Amino acid sequence: MVRPDQVSLGVLVAAVPRDAVDGAVAGCGVGAKRSDGKLPPHVTAYMTMAMCLFGEDDYEEVATKVTGSLSAWGCWDATWSVPTASGITQARKRLGSAVLAEVFEQVAGPAASMLTRQAWLRGWRLVAIDGFEVDVPDTEGNAAEFGYAGSGANRSAFPKARVVTLAECGTHAFLAAQVGAYSVGEKTLAKGIYGRLRPDELLTADRNFYSFEAWELATRSGAALLWRAPTQLELPVVKILSDGTYLSVLINPAIRGARRRAAILAAATQIADPGAGEGSGSGSGGELDPTEAHLVRVVEYDVPDRAGNGTGELIVLLSTICDPATARADELAAAYHQRWEEETANEQLKTHLRGPGKLLRSRLPELVHQEIWAWLLVQHALSALITQAAEAADLDPDRVSFTRVLRIARRTATGTAGFPPEDWNNALPHVLAAITAKINPVRRDRSCPRAVKRARHNNYRVKKPGETALHHPGPPTIHIHALTPRAA
């Protein structure tokens, strides 16, 4: 029987199977040139992931921890010496960056099942898109590939890579990603992700991601959308719905002629309410031309009990879910707040897995890309394990501590970090039980970004005169701004 403290690389290989690695190696044309090499491509791939798991250890220490497993797997001869840092670097160069990117593409599927709590809005899987920056070593190659933030005296100390990810809100598992230079904006990188959406997903996004082009790309996937509207976006009222939300039309800003825009608005009105009058132009045939306009539902609300700098702020959401019977306004507002779960996923990577203020290891641009994909794979593997443990205990995955799972995965004696044992399926229930032996308290419903939540939390922790206990706020109140025919 494998103990819970001997599962570190077993966790990785359970989530990243050997077949996926071998297929990616073959597809990228980087197969082993020698049959007796210490570090064939599949071993190098798992060792690169292990380096992300054991972020505090150098190359040779990580290799020492996994050689026992490699020997049991038939990939290591006990008479061989542990490879040097230089040897590992050369093996990583031979592997290249495309292999782990392809592996991520194959294995990074949804972790939540229909039983996973807080992962769904009715029949839609809640997902979110967001970006973050990664500091990389200050080498000439990395500087040329990724660039710095700022310039002159305000230039960042290290080059920065930019990563935009698609995450499953309920489990924090990353489902897709794009990696680029710091100079490449989040909107640009996000374009490579919209085509990866699935019809059963509801994509939430902040207002910084909105553009007409982005909305069109995302709708092509068939997924439902729930995005916050930028403040300057014009949203004419096309039809007021039964719950006080309203239909509007997004018109391509490239269409500037007043007559053409009026025709599109009339067509949208005819589609939304056939009895309202005759439409023309792009609305002929009962549909808008998606390159010109999109009919959307608008939900406007605020959170009256939201303390901090967000008090009284009007939040305007755009959605492709136009029927109030399919999703109520308060359901959409609550679902949008789940978007901030992506921040938790980013924190798991940057604060817990890599370590606060830590650089990536790689001094060459190609290896930076490789390391980022390995990093994302490790986070996905741990998130999948957390989801399994939460489902087995009938818990919200939020209540399972990522740091606890990470410690269990790292808590391995030298030479025993196991690739998947033959009795992994028998060991897994014990691993899941160990993960949920201690859980986090129930978390408040999300109502605002992390910075505001932290400020509110700190305010509530201050005892008032005469109080003997701390006051903990209840769920936030969502105040829907309902329109009426007169208000319109």
N, C-alpha and C positions, 0 to 999 in steps of 0.2 A: 504494500500500500504506500502511495506517495503522500507525504505529509503536506499540509497547506504551506509550509515554509520551504518547499522544494519544487515550486511550480513556476518559477520566474519565466524561463524561456518556454516552458510548456504552455503558459498562457499565450505567448506570442505565436507559437506554431499551431495551437488549437484555432486561433483566429486567422493566421496567415499560413495556410497549408503548403506543404512542400510542392504539391502539384502546381499551385499558382506561381511559386517562385521559379520552378523549372520551366513552365510555359513562358514566363516573361523572359527568362534567360535565353531560351531558344528563339523567341520572337525578336529579341533585340540583337541576336547574333553575337553573343559574348560568351559562348560556351567555353569550357576548359580546354586549353591547348595541350595539357599534360594529364595523364591519368593518375599520376602519383603526386600531384601537387598538394601541399598542405591546406591551401585556401582556394578550393574550387568556388565557382560563382555562388552556388546556393549557400555554402557555409559563410562566405563573405557577406551575403545579404542578411543572414540571421545575426551575424556578429555585428553588423552595422546597427541593426535594431537593438541588440544588446547594449551597444554603446550609448544609445539614447535612454535605455532603462537604467543603466549604471552611469549616470551622468557625471558623478564625482570621480570616477576611476579613469586612469589613463588606458591607452590601447592594450598594453601588455597585461595589466591587471584584469581587464575584461576578458581577454583571451584566456588567461589562467582560470578564470571562473567557469568558462564554458568548455574547456578541453575534456573534462570528464564526461560530459554529455556527448561531445563529438565522438569520443572513443566508443561509448555504448551504442552510438548510432552507426558505427562502422565507417566513420569519416576521419578517424584519427588513429595514428599508431602511437602506442604508449612510449615508444622509444624516441619519438620526435620531440624536439624542444619547442617551447611556446614561441610562436612567431614574434618577431620584433615589431616595434612601431613602424619602422620603415617597410617591413614586409607587408604589414596590414594596409598601409597607405597605398603601396603598389597594387595590392589586390583590389582595393576600393577603386583605384583608377581603372583597372581592367574591367570592373563591373559597370562603371559608368553611372549616370544619373537616370537613364531611361528605364532601367529594370524595376527599381522600386516605385517609380511613378506608375508603371504598368501594373505592378502588383497591387498598389493602392486602388487603381481603377477596378481591378477584379474583385477584391475582397471587401472594400469599404461600403457594404450595403447597410440598409437599416438594421438597427439592433433591437428595436422595440417590436413586440408582438401586440396583438389586440388586447392582451392582458396587462400590458405595461401602463401604469398609472401616469396621468398628466402628459401623455404622448400624443393624444388625439383630440380633434374637434369633430365630433360625430364620426363621419367616415374618412376624414382627412388626417394624414400624418403631419404634425406640426414641424416645420423646418424653418431655419433662419439663415440669412447670409450676412456675413460681416468680415472685417479684415483686421489684421494686426501687423506689426513690424517686428523684425528679428535682427538683432545686432550680430554681425559676423566679424571675424578677425580682420584687422586693418592691414591687408596686403594689397599689393598693386593690382593683382588680378581681381580680387573681390571689389576693390574700389571702382575698377573699370566696368565690372559686370553689374553691380548693384547701386553704386553711388551713395552719396551722403544726404542726410537731411540738413536743410539750411545751407548757408554759404558764408564765406569770410569768417569773421570772428564768431559767428553764430553756427558754424558748421558742426554737425554731430561728431563725437569722438571716433565713432566706428561706422563703417558702411552698414547699410540697412537693406535687407530684403523685405519685400512686401508680400504678404500671403492673404488671399481671400478664400474663405472656406464656406461650405454649406454644412450646417450641423443639424442633427435631429434634436429638437428642443427637449423632449422628454428624457433622453439618455445622454446628451452631450456628445454623442459619437459623430465624428466628421464623416461626411458622405462624399464630398467632392472638394477639390481645392485647385487653385491656380497660384503659381509662384512667379514673381517678377521683380524687376528693379524697383527701387524706392520711387523713382520718377514716374512709374506707371501707376496711375490712379486706381482706386478701388473699383470705380465704375467700369473702367476698361477691363480689368482682370475679371470682374463679375460676368462679363459677356461670355466668357468661356465656360461658365457654370450653368447658365440658364437652360442650355440644351440638355443638361443632365437631369433635369427635374422629371418627376413621374406624375402621371395623372391623379394618383391618390394622395398627393402631397399638397399642403397649403403653405406657401412660401410667405414668410413675414420678412419685412425689410424696413430699415430706417429711411427717413426722407432723403438722406444723402445719396441713396442708390437710385432714386427716381430719375428717369428721363423717358421721353416717349419711346425712344429706340429700345431702352431696357425693358419697358413694359411690353412692347411688341414681341421682343425675343422670348421673354418669359411666358407669355400667353401661348406661343406656338407649341410649347411642351405639353399643353393640356392640363397643367397643374393649376390649382386655384391660387390666387394672389391676395395678399393683405398687406399693403404697404402704407406707410405714413406719407401724406402729401407734403411737398415743400410749401412754405408759406406763400410764395408768390404765384402758385399755380391757380389759374382761373378755372372755376368749377361751376358752370351754369346749371341751374336747377332744371332738369328735364321732366322729372316726375317725382312727386312726393309719395312715398310708400306708406303702407298701413302702420308701420312702427315709428314713423317720424323721420327715418332715414330717407335719402332721396337718390334718384338716379341722375347721373351727370354724364358728360361726354368729354373724353380726352382727345383733343385735336392736335395733329402733327404740327409743331410750331413752324415747320417749313412752309405750311400753307398760310400765306399772309393776306390773300385777297379777302376783303370783307364779305363780298358776295358769296364766294365759295365757302367760307366758314359759316355764314348764315344758312347756306343750303345743307351743310353737314349737320348743323344743329337742328334744323327742321326735320331732316331724315331721322336723326336720333330720337326726336320727340315722337315721330310717327311709329317707330319701332317700339319704343317704350309704352306708348299709349295710342294704339291704332285709331281710337275715336277722337283724338285731339286735333286731327287735321291731316292734310295731304303732305307727304314728304317728297323729296326729289333728290337727285344727285346720287351720292354714294350709298344712300339708303335703299335704292331700288333693289327689289328682290328680297327685301326683308332683312338685309344685313348691311353693316357698315364695312367699307373697305378697310381691313386691318392696317394697311399702310398709311391710312389717312386719319382714322379715328377709332376709339374704343368706348363702348358703353360701360360705365362703372357704377357701383353703389358707393355712396359716401356716408360714413358714420362719423358724426362729430360729438365729442364728449370731453369732459374734464374729470379730474379726480379731486373733489373738494377737500378731502382730508390729507392731501399730499403735501407734506411739510418740505421746507427747503426752497430752492430757487425755482421749483416747478409749480408753485401754488397758483391756481387760477389759469394755468396754461391750457389753451384750447388744442386738443389733439384731433386731427382730421385724418381719417383712414380711407383708403381707396381699396375696393375689393371687386373681384370678378364674380363673387357670390351675390347675385342680384335679387334673389327671392328671400324675403324675410322668414318664410316658413322653413327654408333650408338651413339658415343660421341666424339667430336673433342678434340684434345690435350689441347687447351686453356680452353675448358669447364671443363675438368678433373682437370687442374691446379687450376682454380677458385673454383671448388667444394672442392678440398683438403683444401683450405684456410678456408673454413667454419668449418673445424675441430675445430678451436679455439673457436667456439661458445660454446663448452663444458666448456671451462674455465669460460665463463660468467655464465653458469649454476652453476658451482662450487662456484663462487663468490657469487651468490644469496644465496646459502646455508650458506656459512661460514661467509660472511661479513654482509649481510643484515638480513637474517632470524635468525641466531644464534647470530650474533654480533661479531665484530673483537676481537680476543684474548679470547673469552669466552669458557668455558668448557661446555660439556654436563652436565645434572643434575645428571645422574644416577651413583650411587656408587657401584652397583652390575653388574657383567658382563651381566647377562641375561637381565637386564633392559637397559643396554647400547645398546644392539642389538635392543631391542624394541623401544628405543628412536630414533635410527638412521632410522629405517623403518618408524616411524611416521614422522620424519623430511623429508624424501624423499616423503612421501605422501602429506604433506602440500605443498612442492615445486611443485609437479605435479599438485595439485589442483589450485594453483595460476597461474602456466604457462598455464593451460587449459583456465582459465578465461581471461588471457591476450590475448590468441589466439582468443577467441571469440570476444573480444573487437576490436582487430586489424582487423579481417575479417569484422566485422560490419562497420568499418570506412574505409575499403580498405587500410590498412596500413601494412607495414612490422612490425611484432611483436617486432623487435628491437627498434622501435620508441615508444613503450609503456614502461613507467618507472616501473620497478619491485618495487622500493621503494614506488611509489605512490599507486600501487595496495596493497602492504603490509600495508600501512598506512590506506587505506580505509577499509581493512579487520580488522584492529585492532581498528579502531576508533569507539568504542562501549561503551556505558554507562554500568555500573555494572548491571548485571542481565538481559541484553537485547541481549546478543550475541546469535543470532537466529540459531537454527536448522532450516531446510528448511521450510519456511512458506508455507501455502497452495497456496498463490498467488505468489510463487517464479517466475513462468514463466512471470507473469505480471511485476514483479519488475526488472527482469533481464535486459531489455533494458535500464532502467534508470541507473542501475549499470554500464553497458558497456559504456554508454554515459559519466558518471562521470570519468571513467578510462581514456578515450581518450580526455577529455576536455583540457588536457595539455600534449603534446607529446615531445619526445626527438627530437633533430635535426637529419637530415640525417647523417648516419655514413659512414665513408670512407670504401671502400672495404678492406677486410682483406688481408694483404700480408705477415704478419710475426707475431711471438708470441707477447703477450701483453707487455713484457718487452722492446722489440725493438720498438714496436709501441709507447709506452709511451716516450721513448727517442727521437724518431723522432718528436713526437708531441711537446715536450718541446723545441726542437731545432727550430721548425717552429714558435713557439710563440715569439721568440726573434726578435724584430724589427731591421732592418738594417738602417744605417744612411740615412736619407732622406725619409724613408717610413712613410706613414701616416696610413696604415692599415696592419693588420696581413695577412700573406700569408698562405692560406690553400691549401695543395696539392690535386691534383686530384687523380683519381683511379690509382693504381699501374700498371706499364707495366710488362707484363709477356713475357719473351723472351724464346721461345721454341727452344731447341737445336735439330734441325732436322738433321737426318742422311741422307746421300746419298749413293748409292752403292760404290762410290769411298772412302767415309769416313769410310765405314764399313770394 
